[in-house]
Structure formats: C-alpha cells, structure tokens
Amino acid sequence: MRLTTKGRFAVTAMLDLALHTGSGKGPVALASISERQKISLSYLEQLFGKLRRGNLVESVRGPGGGYHLARSTDLLSVADIIIAVEEPIDSRQCEGKENCAGDRRCMTHDLWESLNDTVITYLAGVKLSDLVEQQRAKPAAGAASVVTMRAGKGKNHNHIDKPVVSV
C-alpha cells in the first residue's frame, strides 16, 4: 500500500475545507488552507484539481472565489479522498496482475489482497464528518484548559485536588 504525502495532505486539506465552510461563509480560498496547514499553494492547486475532477469539491471563480465541498461531510469518506488523488491503494507487488512471482502468483498474494480490502473498508467507513467532529471536540490551540492536579503526599502536603488553569 502506498499512502503517500499526497493522500495525507488531501485528507488534511479536505478536513480544513469542511471546518471552514458553512452557512453563509462562502467558498474557501486555497491560500487560506495553505497558510493554516503549511501546505504549498501550488501543491494544493494540483490536489484540488484532482478532487474537483473526482466530484468531491466544487470551485467558485472570481473575487471571493475558492472551493466548497460538493456533498455533505457525512457522504464523503477518507477512501473517497485518497482514491481521488492517489494511485489505487494496493499492497500487492503485482497490482492485481497475479504475476508477482515472475509468471505466477506469489505465495502471499491472498494476504496482501486481504490487507487491501481491510484498509479500503476501514477508510471507507471513516467519514469526513467524523473527522470534523473530532476536531471540534478538541480545545482550540491557545485556549485555557482546566487540569486537575493532586497535591503530593508527605510533609506539609494535603490530599486535596486543586484545579489548575493552564493557558
């Protein structure tokens, strides 16, 4: 299986797009995604060309243009994104031609084929909406969070839980 930077960046960019689109917000500029995710703008342009051809995103031209998702996040899987930008996910050396051992199938062909099926099934089951929910559940970077620390045992220490606010 070849899960390359291309696939990882595409999933990251699509997640960013999903997090920054919404009611009345308008399309998201690739330059904004590039800045937030530290991905080259020219690389994002290549990826989004493939995502557009795969009908995962739609582009809006002109001033204030950019991209928005072509369908709901609960209808977009990680597998859809990776397949749109990558070669097919395939851990078989022969790529399904069954000539992995010269002119015949190798002894482990079925193992790798089963691995492919398992990975694709898993990635197809992870929806973009799941990733959006996970990100929204995390505290924002730089936000204050409350951590409970327990005072230590020993001389001059009580067993009192004290909330400590960290920023």
N, C-alpha and C positions, 0 to 999 in steps of 0.2 A: 504494500500500500504506500502511496506517495501523498501524504498530506503535507503540502509544501507551504511556504510563506504566503503564496498566492491565496490558498484556501483560508488560512488563518486571518489574513488581512481582509479578505472578502467578508468573512463572518463578523469580524470586528467592525468594519465599515457599515454593514447592514444593521448591526445592533445599534451603532451610533445614530444611523439614519432613523431607525424606529424610535429611539429615545427622544429625538429632536423634531419629530413630525407630530402633528396632532391637529386638533380642531383650530382652524384659522391661522396656524403658524406659517403656512405656505411651504414651498419647496426648500430643501436644504442644499446649500452650496457645497461642492466638493472641497473648496478651500477651507470651509469651517471644519469639516470632518478631518481633513489633512492636519489642520492645526491642533485639534483636540486629541487626535490619535497618533500624531507624529508619523504619518504615512505620507510618502511623497505624492504630491498632487498629480504628477504625470502617471504614476503607478495607479492611483485611484481612478484616473480617467480611463485607463486600459481596463481595469476591473469593472467599472460601471458600464463600459461599452458591452462587455460580455453579459453582465447582469441585465442590461436592457434588452439585449438580443434573446436572453433566456426568459423574458417577460416577468422578471422579478421586481424591476423598478421602472418608473416612467420619468422621462426628462421634461423639463419645462424650460423653454428658451427665453432669452431676453433679459432685461433688467429684473432683478429679483428672482431669476430662474434658478434651477437646481434640479434636485431629484426628490421623488417621494416613492413610497412602496407601491407596487402595482396591485397588491392584495393585502388583506388583513394579516397581521403577525401570527395569528393562530392557524393560518393556512400556508405559512412559509416554514419549511424545515431547514435545519442546518445542512442536510443532504442536498436539498434543492440548491442552496447557495454554492456549496462546494462543487457540485456537478456542473453548475453553470459556468464556473471559472477554471476548472481543473480538467486534467485528463480523468477518465473514469477511475474511481477508487478500485485498485486491483493489486493484490499482493502476489498474484501468480506471475512467475517469471515469463511464462509463455503468453500472457494476456488472453487466455482462453483458447488459444490455438491448439492446445494439447500436444505441443512439440517441445516441451520443456527439457526432455532428455534426448535431444537430437531429433530423432524421428518418431518418438513416442512420448506418452505422458510420464511425468516423473512419479515416483512413489508417494510424494507428499502433495500431489495436485489437489486431492479432495480436501486436505487440511486447509490449504490456502484458499480454496474456493469457499469453504465453510466460514473462514475468517472474514472474507469479503462480505458474505451475506450478513454475518453478525454485525459488522461495522456499519454497513449501509442501513440495516434495520434500526440500529441504535440511533444513528444520525437522523434518520427519517422520523424518529419518534421525538426528537428534541425540536420543539417549535421555537421560532423567534420570540413568540410571546412569553415562553418560559424564561428565556434569557433576559427579556425586558423586565419581567417580574423580579428576577434575582437581582438585577442591577438597582432597581428602585427600592428594594428591601435593604440594601446596604447603606450605611450612613455616608453622606457626602464627604468628600475629601475636605479636611479642614474643619469639619463640623465638630462641635463638642459632643463627647460621648461620656456616659457615666459608667465607671468601672468600680465594682465593689472590691475593696481590699480588706483582708483580715489582719488585724493587729497581731504581731507575733507573740509567742509565749516567752516567759522569762521575767526577769526583774523589771519592774516598772511598766509592764505591758498588760493590758486587759484583753479579754476576748470579745471585742466589740467590732462589728462590721461597720466600716465607715465608707460612705460613697466618696469617690474622688473624681472630680471632673477634669478631664484632660481635653486639651484643645489642639 
